[in-house]
Amino acid sequence: MKSVIETSRPVAQVARELGINPGTLSNWVSAYKRDHAGEEPALSVNERARLRELERETRELRMENEFLKKAAAYFAKDHR
């Protein structure tokens, strides 16, 4: 549940990784957010937009990093 709440990862992806029903995880996340509403200061519209942009950029950079690792391994193997 923390993976969804703290990192804004999609519920379906986290549920698949955990081997549970996405609806169940979604209910848990909703209940957690309802029970803990007001504990954290709300983000402004600009902060939310910036957060989404940074999360998207992080996902892209991680994918690029994985690709580069695979490419480096391929070329290292190819030249032996």
QUIWOUR-V223059 format. One record per backbone hydrogen bond with DSSP energy under -1.0 kcal/mol. CO is the residue of the C=O (numbers start at 1). NH is the residue of the N-H. E is the energy in kcal/mol with one decimal. If there is no record, write none. Layout:
co->CO nh->NH e->E
co->CO nh->NH e->E
This chain:
co->1 nh->5 e->-2.2
co->2 nh->6 e->-2.9
co->3 nh->9 e->-1.3
co->4 nh->8 e->-1.1
co->10 nh->14 e->-2.1
co->11 nh->15 e->-2.9
co->12 nh->16 e->-2.2
co->13 nh->17 e->-2.2
co->14 nh->18 e->-2.2
co->15 nh->19 e->-1.2
co->15 nh->20 e->-2.4
co->21 nh->25 e->-2.0
co->22 nh->26 e->-2.7
co->23 nh->27 e->-2.2
co->24 nh->28 e->-2.2
co->25 nh->29 e->-2.7
co->26 nh->30 e->-2.5
co->27 nh->31 e->-2.5
co->28 nh->32 e->-2.6
co->29 nh->33 e->-2.8
co->30 nh->34 e->-2.5
co->31 nh->35 e->-2.7
co->32 nh->36 e->-2.0
co->36 nh->39 e->-1.8
co->44 nh->48 e->-2.7
co->45 nh->49 e->-2.3
co->46 nh->50 e->-2.5
co->47 nh->51 e->-2.6
co->48 nh->52 e->-2.6
co->49 nh->53 e->-2.3
co->50 nh->54 e->-2.6
co->51 nh->55 e->-2.5
co->52 nh->56 e->-2.4
co->53 nh->57 e->-2.6
co->54 nh->58 e->-2.4
co->55 nh->59 e->-2.3
co->56 nh->60 e->-2.4
co->57 nh->61 e->-2.6
co->58 nh->62 e->-2.4
co->59 nh->63 e->-2.2
co->60 nh->64 e->-2.6
co->61 nh->65 e->-2.5
co->62 nh->66 e->-2.4
co->63 nh->67 e->-2.3
co->64 nh->68 e->-2.6
co->65 nh->69 e->-2.3
co->66 nh->70 e->-2.2
co->67 nh->71 e->-2.7
co->68 nh->72 e->-2.7
co->69 nh->73 e->-2.3
co->70 nh->74 e->-2.4
co->71 nh->75 e->-2.6
co->72 nh->76 e->-2.2
co->73 nh->77 e->-2.1
co->74 nh->78 e->-2.2
co->75 nh->79 e->-1.3
co->77 nh->80 e->-1.0
